[in-house]
Amino acid sequence: MSAVTAGLLVGAGLSAIAAQPALADTVTANEATRIVSQYTGVWTTPPTQLGNGETTDAPLLGNGNVGVAVGGSINDQTFYLGKNDFFSAAGHAIEPLGRIVVAAPSMAGAGYHVVQNIARAQVSGTYTLGAVTLATTSWVSATQNTFVTQFTLTGGSAQNISISLQNGAGGTPTVSTTGNDLDADVAADTSGSGNPVARIAARTIGDSQSVSGNTITLTMQPGTSSTLVAAIESDNDSSTYQATADSMVGSLAQSDVNTLLAAHEAWWTSYWSQSYVEIPDKSVEKSWYGSLYLLGCVSRSGDYAPGLWGNWIPQAMNWNGDYHTNYNYEVPFYAALSTNHIAQMAPYAQPVLQYLSAGEALATADGYQGVLYPVGISPNGTSADTNLHNQKSNAAYLASDMVMEYEYTHDATYAATVYPYLKQVGLFWQNYLTLDSTGTYDIDNDAPQEDDAYPQTNSSVSLALVHLLFQGLTDMSTALNEDATTRTTWQNINSHLAAQPTTTVNGQTVLSETSQGAGFVNDGNDVDIQPVYPGSQIGLDSSSALLTDARNTIGQLTNAWNGGNAPGTFYAAAARVGYNPSTILSNLDDEATNESYDNMAVHHSGGGIENINVVTSGLDEMLLQSFQNDVKVFADWPAGTNARFGDLLAYGDFLVSSSMVGNSVQYLQANSQAGGNFVLSNPWPGQNVEVYRNGTDTGTVSGSRITIATSVGDTLELAPAGTPLATITTELGQTLAADTTTSTSFSTGFESGQTAPTWTDTVDTSGGGDNNVTALCCGVAGPEAGVRTGETAHTGNSSLMYSGSADGSDPHAYLKVFDLSGSPLAIGSGKTLGYWIYPQSNATSPYVPAGSDDSSCVAVDLVFSDGSTLRDSGAVDENGNGIHPADQCGHLTLDAWNHVTVNLGTDNANKEVDRILVGYDQPSGTGGYRGYIDDLSIS
């Protein structure tokens, strides 16, 4: 080990490289919490993709260390436990840690309804068989390695629930008991020495339990709740991991679990508060938040970095589940940068730094200076596959995240930690590049894709990554005041590297993978365009000729939009060069709807958690670009499409917020986290710009590009000249304005500033009318459908209250709520109606008769422009129940929020929505009904 390496690893503990997250403002925190609370994953049948060694379609939980995938139904439900550090010492492959199998045999055949709540990082299940319902709520504590599942039994008689602890392969582990705990000891591998080992310590709180072998039997009484708590600790967490696991759960009371849950939810609230986006395409918006949920589950400061598939490891995983260095490992972490989740970057550098000594040895063995990294590395300086696959660029690819993190944050402490590694990568390229007779540095024999046959000259992605590397070294050495002489060498190489190679395809000049060798390849990868992203060498400030070549390349890479390896970087590249934004957004919608599982994981063949970056960076680069040290808001955004975002991170450590309404930017807010010049393209071309600094008007500035000096902590608010600060403040807090063009989606949470009902308490005489339904009570004129604030809401403070009283034969009432006829909402083939409904019983409304479920005989209804209705179209909800209000009777849980979704394209493709109604219909109904509806969307 070199002296440089030894010194670096002494200080390379996870805490040493954990950059602090930038602090978002209150508006961003509130908006982010409001928006993410709308999004859940819903299953009505158990997941099926748990045994293919790739991305699973199961409900997912995680705390950046422990991951849990939920498989099976309640009579044989398996919680698959994975852990980022559980790599075999012999094979260097990540291994499954264990399983917790929950079985309620008497519930076999029960209905299956499972919801993944990303705002709270919980998975809830409802399993109903006849009059018996067993409900579960599961979560992995955000603050310690503890898995929790609460059981609630309603109806029937006593139930026995078995809870079995298994090893990662599903076999019986070594078990013991400590007090009330059942302990299972497991190992990552049984061959060789040095394998990680772990303990699962489990017990229940509440009803009575007994232990036999590897199984806890919980006996539950109707009307009671019990809680399973299981600590998962490995010897990487603590040398006393067994005792630690037992101490974590051995004396827990339910009050302690409640405290742990409060800390868990507080962590996630803080996480969501870092940034937000709000756009009309709710499928893309949901995928943006869903991807960030997965990022928060797999990566945390102080823990091992996630491998190819994150910490969801149901079985032996493909490609060892290791850290693939030629794109897979780097790409998911890019998502943490622009979204202002810098803390999720913290584990990234650790395995890279740990491999440095081996990388130096590999370079020396091959006759080079500096470092060489193979395609696959593992934790603690190991590798399952030391094959280079004809690639020299892996170490430079690994450097890209480090350089980008520094450029985003200007964190000198972080720079000092990774700088020695970057210097070793630079040393390799200083000596490997060849200087031709024209004074140009070329790259010889470096394959752009694995195992490309030699010769391969001037790999385009390597050229870009080397540019990025030397720019990062120049900037960091300047900030650290080190290596001034060598800096001159880096700058000279950077200015004399070979140009990006090009070729001709279908009569267009496009970027090529090499100047000699592979050429242009349209195979579902996007290597040809990676000089743009992550290489960061082409953007909107580049020459028009280079931009044209890059856009042509996007257009010719027809297989990359949904390619196996491309989407994680392709969409961001397309946005960076100003490719048609409507095309990008349409394809992102396809990623979010057709290429995603219900757990919100974008999935392509061969692709793992790198797909966290598909929608996040793809959308972020459309909304905000800064990589050319020039902030551009709505840099590549479709005309006529409103959008807003808060506290996305820009180069130089600026948190930027802005809003677009009617093709005009309303404001730009920038918070300076590190000081320095804030450089931006004028969002109001040809206009003077009013500048407020920390609430004080500093006058106007002008020009197509504006530079404003800042100090640490400064907040700038910019708007067209003459705009009062009060106007900017108001606009900052506004929710997304409706588009000025034809609507493509609809959503409201009935909050102030959101789309408000067109009508209140108004029967739709042409859309269903009313019959034998009168007022519920209290002197009102008839059936009701109107906004209520401060009563019961799914999110926020407001919701739509409905009520009435059935009196006579065939009672029904259809009340109109929203008028969309001025700009009918086109269904197309892929839109979904979604809403939350809270039907009340006598327990929560004295005006509803005891024992009545009439409040559940209610549904949101649509009247289409051809006069037909959703209720009579044959459409069904996610459970297969008809969406006619009468068909919903008895299928909604009273006094609880129920999520209802309807695939509108199945029975109503290509129709247009004119009106949105709330209908009550119960042919045999009698007496009062009442409830609430919230978070209504069609997207």
Disulfide bonds with the S-S distance in Angstrom:
Cys777-Cys778 2.16
Cys857-Cys889 1.95
